[in-house]
Amino acid sequence: QVQLVESGGGLVQAGGSLSVSCAASGSIIRINVMGWFRQAPGKQRELVASIESGGTTNYADSVKGRFTISRDNSKNTVYLQMNSLKPEDTAVYYCYANIHSKFVLRDYWGQGTQVTVSS
């Protein structure tokens, strides 16, 4: 069994900062890409940022320069530091990871954590 457990998020005023983290646990052999999606009410889930096992990162244009994704491979954890937050960043943030476990290679998802930015 593999699971992703998220923490962080919450409520912040526009211009503020928040961070979220996501730890993978279970029978993990290797974690490939890790990242974050978000879904706002009435909108499709969209990619926010991703990071390869070697550290290569990718960001949505809407968050470039404001958000920073990082990972600690020794802890199987991915982080998202969010600065200069805007009301349009309000969404449920989901972490995901492509994991080679003892039995299968597949994508796993966290339960989601709410990020709310007030104007």
Biopython code that builds the backbone (N, CA, C, O; Angstrom):
import numpy as np
from Bio.PDB.StructureBuilder import StructureBuilder

atoms = [
    (1, "GLN", "N", (0.827, -1.193, 0.000)),
    (1, "GLN", "CA", (0.000, 0.000, 0.000)),
    (1, "GLN", "C", (0.864, 1.247, 0.000)),
    (1, "GLN", "O", (1.811, 1.363, 0.778)),
    (2, "VAL", "N", (0.535, 2.158, -0.863)),
    (2, "VAL", "CA", (1.204, 3.452, -0.932)),
    (2, "VAL", "C", (0.164, 4.526, -0.689)),
    (2, "VAL", "O", (-0.950, 4.443, -1.207)),
    (3, "GLN", "N", (0.512, 5.520, 0.082)),
    (3, "GLN", "CA", (-0.392, 6.640, 0.266)),
    (3, "GLN", "C", (0.383, 7.945, 0.322)),
    (3, "GLN", "O", (1.556, 7.985, 0.692)),
    (4, "LEU", "N", (-0.310, 9.010, -0.058)),
    (4, "LEU", "CA", (0.229, 10.360, 0.003)),
    (4, "LEU", "C", (-0.572, 11.139, 1.038)),
    (4, "LEU", "O", (-1.802, 11.171, 0.992)),
    (5, "VAL", "N", (0.128, 11.756, 1.957)),
    (5, "VAL", "CA", (-0.532, 12.523, 3.018)),
    (5, "VAL", "C", (-0.061, 13.965, 2.932)),
    (5, "VAL", "O", (1.132, 14.255, 3.028)),
    (6, "GLU", "N", (-1.020, 14.861, 2.751)),
    (6, "GLU", "CA", (-0.721, 16.276, 2.604)),
    (6, "GLU", "C", (-0.866, 16.991, 3.943)),
    (6, "GLU", "O", (-1.585, 16.546, 4.837)),
    (7, "SER", "N", (-0.170, 18.095, 4.048)),
    (7, "SER", "CA", (-0.324, 18.973, 5.209)),
    (7, "SER", "C", (-0.054, 20.400, 4.769)),
    (7, "SER", "O", (0.566, 20.653, 3.737)),
    (8, "GLY", "N", (-0.539, 21.320, 5.582)),
    (8, "GLY", "CA", (-0.367, 22.728, 5.255)),
    (8, "GLY", "C", (-1.634, 23.286, 4.631)),
    (8, "GLY", "O", (-2.715, 22.711, 4.757)),
    (9, "GLY", "N", (-1.479, 24.414, 3.958)),
    (9, "GLY", "CA", (-2.629, 25.093, 3.387)),
    (9, "GLY", "C", (-3.305, 25.960, 4.439)),
    (9, "GLY", "O", (-2.761, 26.191, 5.519)),
    (10, "GLY", "N", (-4.501, 26.435, 4.105)),
    (10, "GLY", "CA", (-5.249, 27.270, 5.028)),
    (10, "GLY", "C", (-5.721, 28.554, 4.387)),
    (10, "GLY", "O", (-5.924, 28.630, 3.175)),
    (11, "LEU", "N", (-5.894, 29.573, 5.231)),
    (11, "LEU", "CA", (-6.427, 30.857, 4.797)),
    (11, "LEU", "C", (-5.361, 31.937, 4.944)),
    (11, "LEU", "O", (-4.678, 32.016, 5.965)),
    (12, "VAL", "N", (-5.227, 32.766, 3.915)),
    (12, "VAL", "CA", (-4.244, 33.846, 3.954)),
    (12, "VAL", "C", (-4.776, 35.021, 3.143)),
    (12, "VAL", "O", (-5.586, 34.847, 2.233)),
    (13, "GLN", "N", (-4.320, 36.194, 3.479)),
    (13, "GLN", "CA", (-4.710, 37.373, 2.708)),
    (13, "GLN", "C", (-3.883, 37.480, 1.441)),
    (13, "GLN", "O", (-2.771, 36.958, 1.359)),
    (14, "ALA", "N", (-4.435, 38.155, 0.469)),
    (14, "ALA", "CA", (-3.717, 38.361, -0.793)),
    (14, "ALA", "C", (-2.362, 39.007, -0.515)),
    (14, "ALA", "O", (-2.240, 39.929, 0.292)),
    (15, "GLY", "N", (-1.354, 38.493, -1.208)),
    (15, "GLY", "CA", (0.000, 38.969, -1.005)),
    (15, "GLY", "C", (0.786, 38.164, 0.002)),
    (15, "GLY", "O", (2.003, 38.307, 0.117)),
    (16, "GLY", "N", (0.086, 37.318, 0.728)),
    (16, "GLY", "CA", (0.732, 36.502, 1.737)),
    (16, "GLY", "C", (1.341, 35.233, 1.189)),
    (16, "GLY", "O", (1.381, 35.013, -0.021)),
    (17, "SER", "N", (1.814, 34.402, 2.100)),
    (17, "SER", "CA", (2.480, 33.154, 1.738)),
    (17, "SER", "C", (1.900, 31.978, 2.498)),
    (17, "SER", "O", (1.414, 32.112, 3.621)),
    (18, "LEU", "N", (1.962, 30.837, 1.863)),
    (18, "LEU", "CA", (1.573, 29.570, 2.472)),
    (18, "LEU", "C", (2.475, 28.488, 1.912)),
    (18, "LEU", "O", (3.076, 28.643, 0.849)),
    (19, "SER", "N", (2.556, 27.401, 2.639)),
    (19, "SER", "CA", (3.267, 26.246, 2.107)),
    (19, "SER", "C", (2.453, 24.994, 2.352)),
    (19, "SER", "O", (1.705, 24.901, 3.325)),
    (20, "VAL", "N", (2.606, 24.044, 1.469)),
    (20, "VAL", "CA", (1.981, 22.739, 1.605)),
    (20, "VAL", "C", (3.058, 21.684, 1.388)),
    (20, "VAL", "O", (4.032, 21.911, 0.671)),
    (21, "SER", "N", (2.871, 20.550, 2.004)),
    (21, "SER", "CA", (3.808, 19.441, 1.821)),
    (21, "SER", "C", (3.029, 18.151, 1.660)),
    (21, "SER", "O", (1.852, 18.061, 2.009)),
    (22, "CYS", "N", (3.709, 17.165, 1.127)),
    (22, "CYS", "CA", (3.062, 15.886, 0.844)),
    (22, "CYS", "C", (4.100, 14.785, 0.999)),
    (22, "CYS", "O", (5.134, 14.791, 0.332)),
    (23, "ALA", "N", (3.812, 13.843, 1.884)),
    (23, "ALA", "CA", (4.734, 12.750, 2.153)),
    (23, "ALA", "C", (4.154, 11.437, 1.636)),
    (23, "ALA", "O", (2.996, 11.104, 1.888)),
    (24, "ALA", "N", (4.980, 10.714, 0.917)),
    (24, "ALA", "CA", (4.587, 9.397, 0.413)),
    (24, "ALA", "C", (5.120, 8.332, 1.356)),
    (24, "ALA", "O", (6.234, 8.433, 1.869)),
    (25, "SER", "N", (4.308, 7.316, 1.572)),
    (25, "SER", "CA", (4.731, 6.216, 2.439)),
    (25, "SER", "C", (4.210, 4.898, 1.897)),
    (25, "SER", "O", (3.283, 4.866, 1.087)),
    (26, "GLY", "N", (4.807, 3.829, 2.347)),
    (26, "GLY", "CA", (4.388, 2.508, 1.904)),
    (26, "GLY", "C", (5.537, 1.746, 1.281)),
    (26, "GLY", "O", (6.705, 2.066, 1.501)),
    (27, "SER", "N", (5.194, 0.737, 0.505)),
    (27, "SER", "CA", (6.202, -0.129, -0.123)),
    (27, "SER", "C", (6.736, 0.527, -1.395)),
    (27, "SER", "O", (6.416, 0.114, -2.509)),
    (28, "ILE", "N", (7.550, 1.546, -1.202)),
    (28, "ILE", "CA", (8.044, 2.359, -2.311)),
    (28, "ILE", "C", (9.437, 1.900, -2.739)),
    (28, "ILE", "O", (10.350, 1.779, -1.923)),
    (29, "ILE", "N", (9.570, 1.655, -4.017)),
    (29, "ILE", "CA", (10.880, 1.333, -4.568)),
    (29, "ILE", "C", (11.521, 2.579, -5.146)),
    (29, "ILE", "O", (12.702, 2.851, -4.932)),
    (30, "ARG", "N", (10.705, 3.340, -5.893)),
    (30, "ARG", "CA", (11.227, 4.533, -6.525)),
    (30, "ARG", "C", (10.090, 5.507, -6.783)),
    (30, "ARG", "O", (8.992, 5.106, -7.171)),
    (31, "ILE", "N", (10.358, 6.788, -6.566)),
    (31, "ILE", "CA", (9.390, 7.827, -6.913)),
    (31, "ILE", "C", (9.938, 8.617, -8.081)),
    (31, "ILE", "O", (11.035, 9.172, -8.008)),
    (32, "ASN", "N", (9.195, 8.666, -9.130)),
    (32, "ASN", "CA", (9.594, 9.439, -10.304)),
    (32, "ASN", "C", (9.130, 10.887, -10.120)),
    (32, "ASN", "O", (9.583, 11.553, -9.190)),
    (33, "VAL", "N", (8.268, 11.375, -10.952)),
    (33, "VAL", "CA", (7.822, 12.753, -10.832)),
    (33, "VAL", "C", (6.879, 12.913, -9.645)),
    (33, "VAL", "O", (6.086, 12.020, -9.347)),
    (34, "MET", "N", (6.969, 14.040, -8.980)),
    (34, "MET", "CA", (6.036, 14.449, -7.938)),
    (34, "MET", "C", (5.543, 15.843, -8.296)),
    (34, "MET", "O", (6.220, 16.589, -9.004)),
    (35, "GLY", "N", (4.366, 16.186, -7.803)),
    (35, "GLY", "CA", (3.884, 17.519, -8.133)),
    (35, "GLY", "C", (2.575, 17.874, -7.469)),
    (35, "GLY", "O", (2.071, 17.174, -6.590)),
    (36, "TRP", "N", (2.050, 18.988, -7.925)),
    (36, "TRP", "CA", (0.817, 19.532, -7.364)),
    (36, "TRP", "C", (-0.134, 19.949, -8.475)),
    (36, "TRP", "O", (0.264, 20.584, -9.451)),
    (37, "PHE", "N", (-1.391, 19.579, -8.307)),
    (37, "PHE", "CA", (-2.483, 20.087, -9.123)),
    (37, "PHE", "C", (-3.380, 20.911, -8.206)),
    (37, "PHE", "O", (-3.264, 20.847, -6.982)),
    (38, "ARG", "N", (-4.256, 21.668, -8.804)),
    (38, "ARG", "CA", (-5.263, 22.379, -8.014)),
    (38, "ARG", "C", (-6.580, 22.403, -8.776)),
    (38, "ARG", "O", (-6.618, 22.322, -10.004)),
    (39, "GLN", "N", (-7.647, 22.517, -8.013)),
    (39, "GLN", "CA", (-8.973, 22.584, -8.618)),
    (39, "GLN", "C", (-9.809, 23.601, -7.877)),
    (39, "GLN", "O", (-10.084, 23.456, -6.686)),
    (40, "ALA", "N", (-10.210, 24.631, -8.595)),
    (40, "ALA", "CA", (-11.091, 25.654, -8.038)),
    (40, "ALA", "C", (-12.536, 25.275, -8.337)),
    (40, "ALA", "O", (-12.794, 24.520, -9.274)),
    (41, "PRO", "N", (-13.473, 25.784, -7.560)),
    (41, "PRO", "CA", (-14.892, 25.458, -7.787)),
    (41, "PRO", "C", (-15.322, 25.774, -9.222)),
    (41, "PRO", "O", (-15.101, 26.877, -9.721)),
    (42, "GLY", "N", (-15.930, 24.801, -9.861)),
    (42, "GLY", "CA", (-16.427, 25.002, -11.213)),
    (42, "GLY", "C", (-15.377, 24.952, -12.302)),
    (42, "GLY", "O", (-15.674, 25.199, -13.470)),
    (43, "LYS", "N", (-14.145, 24.631, -11.922)),
    (43, "LYS", "CA", (-13.069, 24.594, -12.915)),
    (43, "LYS", "C", (-12.433, 23.214, -12.952)),
    (43, "LYS", "O", (-12.586, 22.409, -12.033)),
    (44, "GLN", "N", (-11.714, 22.965, -14.041)),
    (44, "GLN", "CA", (-11.016, 21.692, -14.168)),
    (44, "GLN", "C", (-9.749, 21.697, -13.318)),
    (44, "GLN", "O", (-9.183, 22.746, -13.009)),
    (45, "ARG", "N", (-9.326, 20.494, -12.953)),
    (45, "ARG", "CA", (-8.070, 20.359, -12.223)),
    (45, "ARG", "C", (-6.938, 20.753, -13.163)),
    (45, "ARG", "O", (-6.916, 20.348, -14.325)),
    (46, "GLU", "N", (-5.995, 21.547, -12.651)),
    (46, "GLU", "CA", (-4.888, 22.007, -13.476)),
    (46, "GLU", "C", (-3.560, 21.772, -12.779)),
    (46, "GLU", "O", (-3.471, 21.789, -11.551)),
    (47, "LEU", "N", (-2.532, 21.553, -13.584)),
    (47, "LEU", "CA", (-1.197, 21.360, -13.049)),
    (47, "LEU", "C", (-0.661, 22.678, -12.524)),
    (47, "LEU", "O", (-0.746, 23.704, -13.199)),
    (48, "VAL", "N", (-0.111, 22.648, -11.323)),
    (48, "VAL", "CA", (0.523, 23.832, -10.741)),
    (48, "VAL", "C", (2.032, 23.755, -10.939)),
    (48, "VAL", "O", (2.652, 24.684, -11.458)),
    (49, "ALA", "N", (2.610, 22.642, -10.521)),
    (49, "ALA", "CA", (4.060, 22.482, -10.618)),
    (49, "ALA", "C", (4.410, 21.014, -10.473)),
    (49, "ALA", "O", (3.684, 20.242, -9.847)),
    (50, "SER", "N", (5.541, 20.643, -11.065)),
    (50, "SER", "CA", (6.020, 19.280, -10.932)),
    (50, "SER", "C", (7.532, 19.300, -10.804)),
    (50, "SER", "O", (8.196, 20.269, -11.171)),
    (51, "ILE", "N", (8.064, 18.188, -10.268)),
    (51, "ILE", "CA", (9.505, 18.079, -10.100)),
    (51, "ILE", "C", (9.913, 16.632, -10.320)),
    (51, "ILE", "O", (9.340, 15.716, -9.729)),
    (52, "GLU", "N", (10.908, 16.438, -11.175)),
    (52, "GLU", "CA", (11.426, 15.117, -11.462)),
    (52, "GLU", "C", (12.337, 14.657, -10.328)),
    (52, "GLU", "O", (12.733, 15.453, -9.477)),
    (53, "SER", "N", (12.659, 13.393, -10.323)),
    (53, "SER", "CA", (13.507, 12.859, -9.263)),
    (53, "SER", "C", (14.884, 13.515, -9.250)),
    (53, "SER", "O", (15.518, 13.609, -8.199)),
    (54, "GLY", "N", (15.341, 13.963, -10.398)),
    (54, "GLY", "CA", (16.638, 14.625, -10.496)),
    (54, "GLY", "C", (16.603, 16.100, -10.206)),
    (54, "GLY", "O", (17.641, 16.760, -10.165)),
    (55, "GLY", "N", (15.377, 16.635, -10.000)),
    (55, "GLY", "CA", (15.264, 18.037, -9.628)),
    (55, "GLY", "C", (14.735, 18.969, -10.695)),
    (55, "GLY", "O", (14.497, 20.144, -10.418)),
    (56, "THR", "N", (14.545, 18.477, -11.910)),
    (56, "THR", "CA", (13.988, 19.327, -12.961)),
    (56, "THR", "C", (12.560, 19.713, -12.618)),
    (56, "THR", "O", (11.739, 18.863, -12.272)),
    (57, "THR", "N", (12.272, 21.008, -12.720)),
    (57, "THR", "CA", (10.956, 21.513, -12.334)),
    (57, "THR", "C", (10.182, 22.056, -13.527)),
    (57, "THR", "O", (10.748, 22.411, -14.561)),
    (58, "ASN", "N", (8.881, 22.106, -13.346)),
    (58, "ASN", "CA", (7.983, 22.647, -14.358)),
    (58, "ASN", "C", (6.870, 23.394, -13.631)),
    (58, "ASN", "O", (6.333, 22.903, -12.638)),
    (59, "TYR", "N", (6.522, 24.586, -14.130)),
    (59, "TYR", "CA", (5.498, 25.403, -13.480)),
    (59, "TYR", "C", (4.450, 25.857, -14.477)),
    (59, "TYR", "O", (4.738, 26.062, -15.657)),
    (60, "ALA", "N", (3.238, 26.009, -13.988)),
    (60, "ALA", "CA", (2.207, 26.668, -14.771)),
    (60, "ALA", "C", (2.595, 28.136, -14.919)),
    (60, "ALA", "O", (3.187, 28.722, -14.012)),
    (61, "ASP", "N", (2.264, 28.716, -16.048)),
    (61, "ASP", "CA", (2.617, 30.125, -16.285)),
    (61, "ASP", "C", (2.033, 31.027, -15.196)),
    (61, "ASP", "O", (2.643, 32.028, -14.822)),
    (62, "SER", "N", (0.879, 30.678, -14.700)),
    (62, "SER", "CA", (0.188, 31.529, -13.730)),
    (62, "SER", "C", (0.894, 31.610, -12.375)),
    (62, "SER", "O", (0.608, 32.504, -11.578)),
    (63, "VAL", "N", (1.816, 30.674, -12.112)),
    (63, "VAL", "CA", (2.480, 30.668, -10.803)),
    (63, "VAL", "C", (3.981, 30.902, -10.897)),
    (63, "VAL", "O", (4.652, 31.020, -9.872)),
    (64, "LYS", "N", (4.508, 30.971, -12.090)),
    (64, "LYS", "CA", (5.956, 31.171, -12.257)),
    (64, "LYS", "C", (6.402, 32.447, -11.551)),
    (64, "LYS", "O", (5.776, 33.500, -11.674)),
    (65, "GLY", "N", (7.491, 32.324, -10.814)),
    (65, "GLY", "CA", (8.020, 33.467, -10.093)),
    (65, "GLY", "C", (7.400, 33.668, -8.723)),
    (65, "GLY", "O", (7.902, 34.457, -7.922)),
    (66, "ARG", "N", (6.319, 32.964, -8.449)),
    (66, "ARG", "CA", (5.651, 33.104, -7.141)),
    (66, "ARG", "C", (5.703, 31.819, -6.326)),
    (66, "ARG", "O", (5.832, 31.858, -5.103)),
    (67, "PHE", "N", (5.602, 30.686, -7.002)),
    (67, "PHE", "CA", (5.594, 29.393, -6.320)),
    (67, "PHE", "C", (6.927, 28.682, -6.553)),
    (67, "PHE", "O", (7.564, 28.840, -7.594)),
    (68, "THR", "N", (7.327, 27.902, -5.559)),
    (68, "THR", "CA", (8.536, 27.100, -5.674)),
    (68, "THR", "C", (8.251, 25.682, -5.211)),
    (68, "THR", "O", (7.782, 25.459, -4.095)),
    (69, "ILE", "N", (8.540, 24.728, -6.082)),
    (69, "ILE", "CA", (8.378, 23.323, -5.733)),
    (69, "ILE", "C", (9.744, 22.740, -5.415)),
    (69, "ILE", "O", (10.740, 23.072, -6.057)),
    (70, "SER", "N", (9.779, 21.871, -4.421)),
    (70, "SER", "CA", (11.018, 21.186, -4.059)),
    (70, "SER", "C", (10.669, 19.813, -3.513)),
    (70, "SER", "O", (9.508, 19.522, -3.227)),
    (71, "ARG", "N", (11.677, 18.979, -3.373)),
    (71, "ARG", "CA", (11.437, 17.644, -2.823)),
    (71, "ARG", "C", (12.641, 17.186, -2.031)),
    (71, "ARG", "O", (13.777, 17.588, -2.280)),
    (72, "ASP", "N", (12.353, 16.341, -1.078)),
    (72, "ASP", "CA", (13.387, 15.697, -0.285)),
    (72, "ASP", "C", (13.255, 14.207, -0.547)),
    (72, "ASP", "O", (12.367, 13.551, -0.003)),
    (73, "ASN", "N", (14.135, 13.678, -1.374)),
    (73, "ASN", "CA", (14.032, 12.272, -1.762)),
    (73, "ASN", "C", (14.264, 11.331, -0.577)),
    (73, "ASN", "O", (13.748, 10.213, -0.566)),
    (74, "SER", "N", (15.031, 11.774, 0.413)),
    (74, "SER", "CA", (15.279, 10.921, 1.575)),
    (74, "SER", "C", (14.036, 10.768, 2.431)),
    (74, "SER", "O", (13.909, 9.815, 3.200)),
    (75, "LYS", "N", (13.107, 11.731, 2.288)),
    (75, "LYS", "CA", (11.863, 11.693, 3.063)),
    (75, "LYS", "C", (10.645, 11.404, 2.193)),
    (75, "LYS", "O", (9.517, 11.393, 2.685)),
    (76, "ASN", "N", (10.870, 11.171, 0.900)),
    (76, "ASN", "CA", (9.756, 10.924, -0.036)),
    (76, "ASN", "C", (8.705, 12.024, 0.066)),
    (76, "ASN", "O", (7.505, 11.751, 0.062)),
    (77, "THR", "N", (9.161, 13.250, 0.157)),
    (77, "THR", "CA", (8.272, 14.375, 0.402)),
    (77, "THR", "C", (8.465, 15.460, -0.649)),
    (77, "THR", "O", (9.585, 15.751, -1.069)),
    (78, "VAL", "N", (7.352, 16.047, -1.061)),
    (78, "VAL", "CA", (7.371, 17.176, -1.980)),
    (78, "VAL", "C", (6.746, 18.379, -1.279)),
    (78, "VAL", "O", (5.797, 18.252, -0.505)),
    (79, "TYR", "N", (7.306, 19.545, -1.574)),
    (79, "TYR", "CA", (6.870, 20.778, -0.945)),
    (79, "TYR", "C", (6.455, 21.784, -2.020)),
    (79, "TYR", "O", (6.944, 21.751, -3.149)),
    (80, "LEU", "N", (5.541, 22.677, -1.639)),
    (80, "LEU", "CA", (5.183, 23.774, -2.512)),
    (80, "LEU", "C", (5.125, 25.036, -1.662)),
    (80, "LEU", "O", (4.262, 25.177, -0.795)),
    (81, "GLN", "N", (6.048, 25.945, -1.919)),
    (81, "GLN", "CA", (6.054, 27.240, -1.249)),
    (81, "GLN", "C", (5.344, 28.235, -2.146)),
    (81, "GLN", "O", (5.723, 28.422, -3.302)),
    (82, "MET", "N", (4.318, 28.869, -1.613)),
    (82, "MET", "CA", (3.493, 29.782, -2.392)),
    (82, "MET", "C", (3.615, 31.192, -1.830)),
    (82, "MET", "O", (3.220, 31.450, -0.692)),
    (83, "ASN", "N", (4.153, 32.089, -2.617)),
    (83, "ASN", "CA", (4.326, 33.479, -2.218)),
    (83, "ASN", "C", (3.482, 34.391, -3.094)),
    (83, "ASN", "O", (3.015, 33.990, -4.159)),
    (84, "SER", "N", (3.295, 35.608, -2.638)),
    (84, "SER", "CA", (2.527, 36.608, -3.395)),
    (84, "SER", "C", (1.195, 36.027, -3.858)),
    (84, "SER", "O", (0.813, 36.158, -5.021)),
    (85, "LEU", "N", (0.515, 35.399, -2.950)),
    (85, "LEU", "CA", (-0.727, 34.708, -3.301)),
    (85, "LEU", "C", (-1.810, 35.685, -3.736)),
    (85, "LEU", "O", (-1.907, 36.810, -3.246)),
    (86, "LYS", "N", (-2.617, 35.210, -4.673)),
    (86, "LYS", "CA", (-3.715, 35.987, -5.234)),
    (86, "LYS", "C", (-5.034, 35.267, -4.976)),
    (86, "LYS", "O", (-5.044, 34.050, -4.792)),
    (87, "PRO", "N", (-6.134, 35.992, -4.959)),
    (87, "PRO", "CA", (-7.434, 35.323, -4.757)),
    (87, "PRO", "C", (-7.679, 34.210, -5.776)),
    (87, "PRO", "O", (-8.335, 33.216, -5.464)),
    (88, "GLU", "N", (-7.160, 34.369, -6.978)),
    (88, "GLU", "CA", (-7.365, 33.334, -8.000)),
    (88, "GLU", "C", (-6.551, 32.070, -7.744)),
    (88, "GLU", "O", (-6.704, 31.084, -8.465)),
    (89, "ASP", "N", (-5.694, 32.083, -6.736)),
    (89, "ASP", "CA", (-4.983, 30.863, -6.340)),
    (89, "ASP", "C", (-5.834, 29.995, -5.420)),
    (89, "ASP", "O", (-5.451, 28.871, -5.094)),
    (90, "THR", "N", (-6.977, 30.508, -5.004)),
    (90, "THR", "CA", (-7.868, 29.741, -4.141)),
    (90, "THR", "C", (-8.326, 28.470, -4.834)),
    (90, "THR", "O", (-8.858, 28.510, -5.943)),
    (91, "ALA", "N", (-8.117, 27.349, -4.171)),
    (91, "ALA", "CA", (-8.443, 26.049, -4.757)),
    (91, "ALA", "C", (-8.128, 24.956, -3.743)),
    (91, "ALA", "O", (-7.521, 25.205, -2.701)),
    (92, "VAL", "N", (-8.552, 23.748, -4.073)),
    (92, "VAL", "CA", (-8.071, 22.570, -3.365)),
    (92, "VAL", "C", (-6.812, 22.105, -4.093)),
    (92, "VAL", "O", (-6.823, 21.895, -5.305)),
    (93, "TYR", "N", (-5.751, 21.950, -3.347)),
    (93, "TYR", "CA", (-4.468, 21.555, -3.909)),
    (93, "TYR", "C", (-4.250, 20.060, -3.643)),
    (93, "TYR", "O", (-4.367, 19.589, -2.512)),
    (94, "TYR", "N", (-3.933, 19.338, -4.709)),
    (94, "TYR", "CA", (-3.720, 17.898, -4.632)),
    (94, "TYR", "C", (-2.277, 17.576, -5.010)),
    (94, "TYR", "O", (-1.778, 18.054, -6.028)),
    (95, "CYS", "N", (-1.622, 16.782, -4.208)),
    (95, "CYS", "CA", (-0.301, 16.320, -4.624)),
    (95, "CYS", "C", (-0.466, 14.999, -5.371)),
    (95, "CYS", "O", (-1.438, 14.268, -5.183)),
    (96, "TYR", "N", (0.492, 14.729, -6.200)),
    (96, "TYR", "CA", (0.501, 13.453, -6.903)),
    (96, "TYR", "C", (1.942, 12.977, -7.033)),
    (96, "TYR", "O", (2.889, 13.756, -6.920)),
    (97, "ALA", "N", (2.077, 11.701, -7.269)),
    (97, "ALA", "CA", (3.406, 11.135, -7.457)),
    (97, "ALA", "C", (3.298, 9.888, -8.323)),
    (97, "ALA", "O", (2.371, 9.091, -8.180)),
    (98, "ASN", "N", (4.237, 9.739, -9.199)),
    (98, "ASN", "CA", (4.357, 8.524, -9.994)),
    (98, "ASN", "C", (5.326, 7.607, -9.258)),
    (98, "ASN", "O", (6.520, 7.890, -9.161)),
    (99, "ILE", "N", (4.797, 6.514, -8.746)),
    (99, "ILE", "CA", (5.570, 5.684, -7.822)),
    (99, "ILE", "C", (5.669, 4.250, -8.308)),
    (99, "ILE", "O", (4.684, 3.629, -8.708)),
    (100, "HIS", "N", (6.887, 3.751, -8.258)),
    (100, "HIS", "CA", (7.121, 2.339, -8.507)),
    (100, "HIS", "C", (7.137, 1.665, -7.143)),
    (100, "HIS", "O", (8.092, 1.796, -6.378)),
    (101, "SER", "N", (6.067, 0.947, -6.859)),
    (101, "SER", "CA", (5.980, 0.268, -5.576)),
    (101, "SER", "C", (6.419, -1.176, -5.747)),
    (101, "SER", "O", (6.939, -1.564, -6.793)),
    (102, "LYS", "N", (6.204, -1.951, -4.721)),
    (102, "LYS", "CA", (6.609, -3.357, -4.759)),
    (102, "LYS", "C", (5.858, -4.118, -5.850)),
    (102, "LYS", "O", (6.360, -5.108, -6.381)),
    (103, "PHE", "N", (4.633, -3.643, -6.188)),
    (103, "PHE", "CA", (3.791, -4.426, -7.079)),
    (103, "PHE", "C", (3.452, -3.735, -8.405)),
    (103, "PHE", "O", (3.087, -4.407, -9.371)),
    (104, "VAL", "N", (3.566, -2.419, -8.463)),
    (104, "VAL", "CA", (3.058, -1.736, -9.638)),
    (104, "VAL", "C", (3.697, -0.353, -9.786)),
    (104, "VAL", "O", (4.189, 0.228, -8.820)),
    (105, "LEU", "N", (3.676, 0.150, -11.004)),
    (105, "LEU", "CA", (4.084, 1.527, -11.292)),
    (105, "LEU", "C", (2.831, 2.299, -11.667)),
    (105, "LEU", "O", (2.174, 1.972, -12.656)),
    (106, "ARG", "N", (2.490, 3.323, -10.887)),
    (106, "ARG", "CA", (1.268, 4.076, -11.158)),
    (106, "ARG", "C", (1.306, 5.424, -10.474)),
    (106, "ARG", "O", (2.199, 5.719, -9.680)),
    (107, "ASP", "N", (0.296, 6.248, -10.807)),
    (107, "ASP", "CA", (0.140, 7.548, -10.169)),
    (107, "ASP", "C", (-0.685, 7.410, -8.884)),
    (107, "ASP", "O", (-1.648, 6.645, -8.823)),
    (108, "TYR", "N", (-0.287, 8.159, -7.880)),
    (108, "TYR", "CA", (-1.021, 8.215, -6.634)),
    (108, "TYR", "C", (-1.382, 9.675, -6.345)),
    (108, "TYR", "O", (-0.685, 10.597, -6.769)),
    (109, "TRP", "N", (-2.473, 9.862, -5.622)),
    (109, "TRP", "CA", (-2.962, 11.202, -5.309)),
    (109, "TRP", "C", (-3.169, 11.376, -3.815)),
    (109, "TRP", "O", (-3.535, 10.439, -3.106)),
    (110, "GLY", "N", (-2.925, 12.601, -3.352)),
    (110, "GLY", "CA", (-3.254, 12.952, -1.990)),
    (110, "GLY", "C", (-4.736, 13.272, -1.858)),
    (110, "GLY", "O", (-5.471, 13.297, -2.845)),
    (111, "GLN", "N", (-5.158, 13.513, -0.630)),
    (111, "GLN", "CA", (-6.574, 13.730, -0.362)),
    (111, "GLN", "C", (-7.010, 15.153, -0.674)),
    (111, "GLN", "O", (-8.207, 15.427, -0.747)),
    (112, "GLY", "N", (-6.072, 16.050, -0.859)),
    (112, "GLY", "CA", (-6.395, 17.437, -1.160)),
    (112, "GLY", "C", (-6.365, 18.303, 0.092)),
    (112, "GLY", "O", (-6.764, 17.874, 1.174)),
    (113, "THR", "N", (-5.888, 19.522, -0.078)),
    (113, "THR", "CA", (-5.873, 20.470, 1.030)),
    (113, "THR", "C", (-6.328, 21.830, 0.515)),
    (113, "THR", "O", (-5.918, 22.259, -0.563)),
    (114, "GLN", "N", (-7.164, 22.498, 1.277)),
    (114, "GLN", "CA", (-7.753, 23.758, 0.843)),
    (114, "GLN", "C", (-6.792, 24.928, 1.054)),
    (114, "GLN", "O", (-6.206, 25.092, 2.124)),
    (115, "VAL", "N", (-6.653, 25.725, 0.013)),
    (115, "VAL", "CA", (-5.919, 26.982, 0.100)),
    (115, "VAL", "C", (-6.898, 28.091, -0.278)),
    (115, "VAL", "O", (-7.460, 28.089, -1.373)),
    (116, "THR", "N", (-7.090, 29.025, 0.628)),
    (116, "THR", "CA", (-8.019, 30.124, 0.394)),
    (116, "THR", "C", (-7.283, 31.451, 0.548)),
    (116, "THR", "O", (-6.644, 31.709, 1.568)),
    (117, "VAL", "N", (-7.385, 32.285, -0.480)),
    (117, "VAL", "CA", (-6.717, 33.589, -0.469)),
    (117, "VAL", "C", (-7.798, 34.661, -0.499)),
    (117, "VAL", "O", (-8.558, 34.765, -1.462)),
    (118, "SER", "N", (-7.860, 35.445, 0.547)),
    (118, "SER", "CA", (-8.874, 36.491, 0.628)),
    (118, "SER", "C", (-8.336, 37.793, 0.046)),
    (118, "SER", "O", (-7.142, 38.086, 0.111)),
    (119, "SER", "N", (-9.244, 38.551, -0.517)),
    (119, "SER", "CA", (-8.840, 39.822, -1.151)),
    (119, "SER", "C", (-8.897, 40.981, -0.172)),
    (119, "SER", "O", (-8.591, 42.115, -0.540)),
]
sb = StructureBuilder()
sb.init_structure("model")
sb.init_model(0)
sb.init_chain("A")
sb.init_seg("    ")
for serial, (resi, resn, name, xyz) in enumerate(atoms, 1):
    if name == "N":
        sb.init_residue(resn, " ", resi, " ")
    sb.init_atom(name, np.array(xyz, "f"), 0.0, 1.0, " ", f" {name:<3s}", serial, name[0])
structure = sb.get_structure()
